[in-house]
Amino acid sequence: MTDQTPPRRTPASRPQQRKQMLLRLDPAVHDALARWASDELRSANAQIEFLLRRALKEAGRLPGSAAPIARRGRPPKRPPAEPEARPGADA
């Protein structure tokens, strides 16, 4: 990429991409983490994020701008509908 190349932008309608990083772990630590994640029905990646968020929160370092962690389980097929205002309802 040259200095003249503009940065890539994501469309406003698409949610912000999650950051990717390489993490090197001792095999025994990875195995223990994978077992723990399996016990809680999470992927190893989700377990790492859960633990990091908990540690950041306990240390008072979790940014307020951090999006909430995704719900466990399969994502919904479509986003939940927003409640519509009913005519004559108190707002």
Secondary structure, DSSP 4 states (H G I P E B T S, - for coil): --TTSPPP---TTSPPPPP-------HHHHHHHHHHHHHTT--HHHHHHHHHHHHHHHTT---TTSPPPPPSSSPPSSPPPPPPPPTT---
